[in-house]
Each structure stands twice: as structure tokens, then as C-alpha cells.
Amino acid sequence: MDLAYLPAWKLAEMTRTGEIGCAELIDAAIARVERLDSRINAVVVRDFERARKRARQLDHGGRAKAGPLFGVPMTVKESFDLKGHPTTWGFEWRRDHRAEADALPIERLEAAGAVVLGKTNVPVGLADWQSYNPIYDTTHNPWNDKHTPGGSSGGSAASIAAGFAALELGSDIGGSVRVPAHFCGVFGHKPTWNLLPARGHALQAVASVTDISVIGPLARSARDLSTALDLLAIPDPLDTMMTYNLPAPRPRSLRDLRVALWAEEPGQATSADVTVALHRLADALEREGAKVSRTARPELDPIEAFHLYLTLLDAAWSGRMPPEEIERRLAAKARLPADAMNADAIMLRAAGMTHREWLGHNERRHQYRRAWSAFFRDWDVLLCPALGTPALPHRQDGPTWERTLEVDGRTIAYNDLLFWPGITCGFHLPASVAPVGLSPHGLPIGVQIVGPIYGDRTTIAVAAMIEQAGHHFVAPPGWG
């Protein structure tokens, strides 16, 4: 049996029954990383000695009280603190940093039995769909090494797809879990905002929560996403002891499912490879008895909603920016042509906004949140692209706001691809990604499954239904 591509729940079942020892499982995972990671450069911070020690402790501790991730090998995004190791976010000036403690989410996953092997690669500042930086270099997509695995959780998705880890922990503010999951053909979940506490995922120790930004799991099955959600959706005890009550999914089967499909939007570049795959999925769900609408939409202006997301995103990001970057952006804003309307121009106009202006944007956001809530009274989930194109070729040609790319022959600004990630997460909605097939060029395509606020169990349940209907994880060729 090939252990490398079994889901986390199956591996935990094997260790709990004694079919395999935790130490044996971890040794196999480490050997695979040492043998194959030179091809993609995903696991850039390695903690093998601690992993082996922990696995032996699990074996000696007995299986009577084994947790749901007992002995499961996992990696985590480089931006999470792992005691004794650097947390750089790809910044050269952070090269010599060493974390003093594990991040809270890592503590919780390890308490459930997971064994962390190391950390995976990211772009500088977690701000790209490419995963490269001056410290750890470039991570490649296991499906095609000329393409990126995505970002900013690019190393995370590559680790799962290459069979190095059965579970990963990433983060998402502009598609950073969803896009890599889509690019690498794995499952991912971006939770409702502020549902999963992220203490230990920041460049500096902070008590506040960054707007829009979340942490979330990546895995090879929807069931593993659900397990991770249960373990992580517990408030930080430093903040509150209040517990969340996530509602159970309303649909119990595909025949009970109400689906709205939003596969393309006029004016937004979306590859035909992606839209065809999503329409094909909708057709299949319909044949299985699901109620599918290809016209139902929330009562909102898509472009206004997108621009609102970009404005709020820029405000959220500003807390990470050094003073000199703020000054650069203000100077660039002053030179901005009045008719510039691409994503970068909209974000640039947000530079230096007053708190009163932000409050106005936030009010509009909450009005749109109500529109989304009304929409989800009639529909269980919305299916839409995770991004407008399959995995992009590697790009390291300057900052993202200077790049352009082609989508089906149309040239667009690189960051205009934020439309599909942003139209949902700007309003704090949960979304899961499930693989649904391959493009004609052999690159994975995932579907973004969006639900109402605190509808996390529903989006993951629908991912499981899609998986059970035949759209399960497939290992990339040549990685057996």
C-alpha cells in the first residue's frame, strides 16, 4: 500500500489500530521528502529530529486515547511560528529570526496527534500567487515544474500534492489557500473570518485580528478538512471562552442540494478551461438530482463589490507595510491617472484613507453581507472559479502591480485575477475548494464552493459530495 497518498483520516485509522507505527509512518514521510523534494522545493524548513522524537513518544504512549490525527505527518506554512525555527514570510531581514513557541493552531493539531515535519514555502510578504523569495528560492508545481503551485500557501499545496504530508495549514486573504488548492488539485478550506484563531501567525506578536485574513487547512480529502475545522474552530483562550455553534449542513445528499453556478462574469477574464470544467460539474450534479441554477446571483453589483473588497484589502494589508512603502504608495497615488480602473489602481486609491472613510466602506460591506445572507436562504452553496485560470507559469519579473498576463488571448493586469477570490472573501464568507478535473494541458482545476457566514460545515459537506461523486484527489503523474 502506498502510504504517501492516503488521506489523513486513513493514516490515523492505521496508526490507531496498530497496522503501522507512528515512527514508521513518519520515517516514510521524511524519506520521501529527502528523496523527492529537490524536484519542487516545497518543505523549506525541516524539523525532522523533533518529528521523529514525537512519533516515538506517540508509539510509547499507547493508542487508548489516540486523537483523530494520531501519527499523521503534516507540514505547515512558513508564516506560522514553529519553535526554534525562522518565521520569515520570505523577507530577507527576517532570515535570522527564531520563534520562541509554536503557533496556537500547531499546538492544537499536535494535541490531536499530528506530527509536524517542517514548514513550506511562501512568496515575500505572502503577497503573490507565485511562491518564491530570496531566502528559500522557488517552489514548483508537482503537476508541471514550469508552473507555480500558487501562493501564498504554494508550498503547502505542493507538499500535499507531492505526497510529503497528509495535512497542511495555510492562510488566505486573497485566495492564498484556495488558489494553491486549485492549482495543485487538492482540497482546501478558507473559513468564515475570525472563526479559527491564528495566534502565532504574524510578523509581530499582536492581539488583534487582521481584517479578511484567515487560516485554513489543505488536504487530500474533504473529510480531513472537516477534522481540521473541528480541531481549530475553538476560540483563543487568551481572548474569550465563548464557543461557536456551527450549524450542520442542510443538504444530506446531492438530491437534496441547491446549487447556484457563477462560472463567468462579463468583463472579468476567466479561462474557458475553467468555465467548461465548472459547467461540466454542474451538469453532473444535476444528473445526480441536485437543483442547479446558472443564473441565480446575490443582489449586488459585482464590480462595486470587487472594488470594495480591493479597498478593504489594501487597508488590511497596510498594517504589514513599513513606513517607506506607505510613502511610496502615496506618491504613486498622486500620479495615478483618473481613468485607471484595474485592481492595482483601486487598491492604490485606498492608500492613506481616513478612519471615517474606512467606516463608510465597512458599512457598505455589511450591506452586501446581508445580500449574501438573503441569497443563501434560497441556495445552499455558490459554485464559482477559485481563480480565472489554471496554474500560471512561473513569474519573477518584478512586483505584481507591474505584471500583465494573458487569459485566452486577452491581456489583463496580473492582480485583476483577484476578482474570484475577492468577491467572496471580502465579505467574510467561507469557501472550500475541491478538485474537479484537468485542463486540456494537464493542469488541475478546482471549484470554489461558497456558503453563508458560519456555513463552513456546509461548504465542506458539498466538497465531500463532489468527491464521492468521483471528483477525488488524483496524484500528479511521476510521483508514485
N, C-alpha and C positions, 0 to 999 in steps of 0.2 A: 504494500500500500504506500502511495506517495504522500508522505505527511505534509509536504510543502504547500499543497493547495487545498487541504481540508479546511473547512470553516472553524472558527474559534470554538463554537459550541461542541463540535465533534471532537476536537482535540481535548477539550476539558472532560468530555464524557470518557474518553480513552484513559486519561490520567486518573480520573476518579475510580474507575473500575480496575485499575492496575494493569490494563492492557499494554501500557507503556509508562515508563517512569518520567517524572518531570525533568530530571537531569538528562536522560536520554533524548527527550524531545528538544531541550534547549541546545544540547550539543549538536544535534542535527541542524537546527536553525542557524547556529553560529557557523558551522562548517559550510552551509550553503552561502551565507554572506561572504565568507572568506574566499570561497571558490568563484562566485559569480558577480559580486558587486562591482568589480573593476569594470564591468561592461556598462553599468549605468550610474554608479556613484550616488546611491541613494542614502546609505547609512553612513553618515559622515562623522558622527560622534559615537564611539563604540564603548560599551560598558560590559564587556564580556565576562570579566572576572566576577563582578558583583552578580551578574545574571546566573553564572554557574553556581555561585555560593547560595543564592536564593533558591534555585531549583533543588539543590541538595537538601536545604532546610525544609522545603515543602515535602520532599520524599520522606524525610525522617519524622516530620510532624504528623503523619498519618492522614488518612482520607476521610475520616468520620465527619469532619467539619469543613470539608473542601468547598471552596467558593465556586461561583459559576464560571470563573476563568482559571481554574486550577491548573497551573503549569503552562498556560498559554503564552507563547512567545509573542511579544509585541514591540513595536518601536513607537516613538513619539516625535512630533515636530520639533525642530531645533529650538524654536521660540519658547518651549516650556523649560522651566528650571529642572535640572537633574543634578542632584547633589554632587559636588566635586568636579562638575564639567562646565564648559563655557556655554553661555546663552548669549549669542551674538546678534541674532536676527540678520546675519550677513554683513554687519558693519565691521569694517577693519578696526575701528577704535575700540571694539568690544572683544578683540581677539584674546586678551589675557584675563577676561572675566571668568570667575568660577562661582557657581551657585552654592549657597550655604545650606539649602534644603531643597527637597523635592517639591514640585508644584502640588497643590491640593488634589487636582484630578489624578495625578500619578499615584499619590498615596492611596486614593480610593480604588483605583484599578488594581494596584498591587495587593491591597487588603482583600480583594476578591480572588486573588490567586495569580494574577498576571505576572509575567516576568519580563521586565524591560531590558532589551538588548542594547539599546542605544537611541540616538536621535537622527532625524532625517533632514535633508537639505531644503533650503528656502531661498527666495530672492532677497536682495537687500531691502530691509525695512518691510518685508512681507508685502511688497507693492508691485507685483508683476505676475503674469501668467507664465513666465519663464522662471526656472529655479536655478540660478547661478549667482555667485558672489565671489569677492576676492579672497575669501578665506577657504572655502570648500570647493570652488570651481563649479562645474556644470553637471546637472543631473539629466539623464536621458530617459526617454520613454521606452519601457520594455517592449512595446509593440513595434517601435521603429526608432532606432537611435539617432536619426536625423530630426526627430521631433521632440518637443518638450513634453514632460509629463504634466505640465500645468504648474500653477502657483496660486497662492503661495505655499500650499501644502503639497508641493510637487513631489518631494522626496517621500512623503507619506504614501501617496497613491502608488508611486513606483515600487516602494517596499512591499505593499500588499500584492500588486500585480506580479512581481518577480518571485513571490513565494518566500520572502525573507521573514515576514511577520504575518500573524493571523488577525491582528487588530492594530489600529493606529489611532492616534489622537491628533487632530488638526485644528485649525481655526479658520474663520470666514468673516469677512466684512464686505467683500465684493466678489464672491464666488470662490474663495480660496479653499473650501472643502469640495464644493460642487463641481467646479471646473476640472480639477485633477481627477476626481472620480469619473467624470465623463470622458476625459482624455485617456484614461488608463483602463476603462472597462471594469470598474469596481463600484461597490456601494458606498454611499456617504450620506451623512445627515447633518444639515445645518439647523439647529434647534431654534425654537422661539427665543427671542432676545432675553438675556438675563436669566434663562432657565438653568443653565449649567454654570456654576461658579468657576471662575478662571484664575483664582489666586495662584501666583507663580507663573503667569503668562503675561509678562510686561517687562519693559526695559528697566523700569524702576519700580520699587515697591509702592503700590497705590491702593487706596481703599475703594476708589470709585470705579464704575464700570464704563468702558468706552461705548458710546452710542453705536448701535448697529452691530458691532463686533461680537462674535460668539466663538465658543469652542465646540467641536463636534467630532464624532468617530468616523473612521473609514474601515471597511471590512470586505469580506468576500461573500457575505450573505446578509439579508435583511434581519434575520434573527439575531445576528451579532450586534447590529445597530441597536436593536431593542434592548439587549442585555446591557450594552454600554450606557444607554439612556437611563435605564433603571438605576444603575450604579452612580451616575454622575448628577442626576437631577435632584439633588439634595442641597438645600441652602448652605452656604458657608457659615459655620457656627460662630465665626467672628462677627457676622452681620446680624443674623436672626435665626431663631429656631423654628420659624414658620415652615410648614411643609406645603408642597404643591400637590394639587389633585388633578392630574392629567386625565381627561375623560377617555374612556375606552372608545375604540373605533365604532362608528355606527354600522358601516358595512361589514358583513361577515363573510361575504363571498363575492366573486365577480358579478354574479347575477343580482346582487344587492347594491352594486356600486354605481354611483352617479358621477360621471366624469365630464369635465369641460376641457376641450383641447384648444390651445392657443399656440399654433405651430409656426406662425409667421405674423409679422406686423409691418404694414406699409411704411416705407422709409427707413426701416431697420434691416441691415444686411444679415440675412440668415441663409446659410448654405442649403442648397437643395438636398444634399446628403442628409442633413439633419431633419428638415421638414418632411422628407419622404419617409424616413425611419419613424418619425412620430405619428404620421398618418397611418402607416402600416400597423403600428402598435394599436392605435385607436380602432382600426378595423378589426384587429384580432380580439380586442376586449369586447367589442360589440358582438362579435360572433359567439363569444362566451356568455352573453346575456347582459353585459353592462349597458347602462343607459349613457350614451355619448352624445354630447353636443359639440359641434365645431364652430359655433357662433356665440355661445354664451360668454359674456365678459363682465367684469365688475364695472360699476358705474363710475368710471374715471377717465380722464384724458391721459392716454398712455405717455405722450411726450411730456406733458406737465408733470406727471408722476415720476418719470425718469429724471427730469431736470431737478425735481425736488429731492430725489434720492442723491443725486450728484452733489447738490448744495449741502445737504446734511452730512454726506460722506466726507466732503472736504473739511467741514467743521470738526468732525470726529477725528480725522487724521491730524488736524493742526496741533493737537496735544503732543504728538510724536515729533513734531518738526523743531529743529534748532532755530534760534533767532535769525541766523543768516538766511535760512530757507524761507522764512516768513518774509524777510525783506526782499528777497529775490522775487517772490510771488507777487508782492505788492507792486514792485517795479514793472513786472510783466503785465499785471492787470492794467496798469496805466497806459500801456502801449497796445492793448487788445482792441482790434477793430470792432466797431459796433455791431457788425453783421456776423461776427464769428459765433457759431452755434453748435460746434462739436462738443463732445463730452469734456474735453480739457478746458475749453473756453468757459463752459458753465461752471466747472469747479474753480477756475481761476477767479471768476467774478465773486465767488464766495469768500475770497481771501479778505481778512480784516473786517468781516461783518460784525455789527454790534450785537450784544446780547438781545436787545429788543428785536432786531431783525431775525435772529435765530428763533426767538419765541414765536414770531409770525409763521416761519417755515414749519416749526414743530406743530403749531395749531393746524396748519393745512395737512400735515402728515396724519394727525389724529382724525381729521375729517375723512381722509382716504382710508384709514384703518376701519372706520365704520362702514365704508362702502365695501371693503373686502369682507367684513363680517356678514353683511347682508347677502353678498354673493354666496358665501359658504353655507347659508341656510338652505340653499337650493341644490348645491353641488358639494360632494364630499371632498373632491380634490380638483385642482387645475393641473393639467399636464402641459408643459412648455419646454423649450430648449434650456439646457444648463448654460450653454453658450452658443453663439451663432455659427460655429464651425467645429469640425473635429480637430484633433490635436494640431497645434500650429508648428511649423518648422522652427528650429532654434533661431532666436533673435537676440543679438547682443550689440545692437547698433545705436547706442545712446539711450537717453531717458525715454520712457514710454510716451510722453507727450510730444516727442518729435517723430514718432514712428507712424507709418501708414501700413496697411496691408490690403490684400485683395480677397474678396469673398465672391466667388462665382463671377470673376471679371470686373467687379465693382471695387474701386479704391475707396477706403474709408480710413478715418483716424483710428489708430490702434485701440484707444480706450473707448471708442464708440461701441465696442463689444460688451461693455458693461450693462447694456440695456436688459438682457435677460436675467443676469444675476441681480441687478438692482431693482427691477420693477417689483420684486417680491421682498427682498431682504430689507429694503429701505423702510418697509412698514412692519418690520419685526416678525414676519411670518416664518413658520418652519417650512423646510423643504428637504425632501430626501431625493437622492439620485440613484437610479437603478440602470444597469447596462441593458440595452435593447437591441444590440446588433453591431455590425461593422459597416463602415463606408465602403464604396467600391474600391478604395485604395487600401483597405485592410486596417483602418483605424477604428477604434471603438467609438460608439455613440451611446450616450446616456440620456435618460429623460429626467427632467426636474419635476418632482411631484410636490405640489404646493398645497398647504392646508391652512385652516384658520389658526389664529393665535392660540397656543396651547393644544393644537391639534397634532402634536408630534406623533402620538401613537397611531393616528390615522394615516399620516403620510408613510410611516414605516410599514404599517399593515398593508397598504396598497403596493409598496415596493415588494413585499413578500408575495402578494397575489400575482404580481407581474413575474416574479421569479418562479413561482410554482407553475405558471402558465408556459414556462420554457425559456424565459429570458434570464438565465442564471449566469454567474461568473464563468468565464472561459479563460483558461491560461493562455498568455501570448505564445506564439509558436517559438520553438527553440529554447524553452526554459524548463523542460522536463527534468 
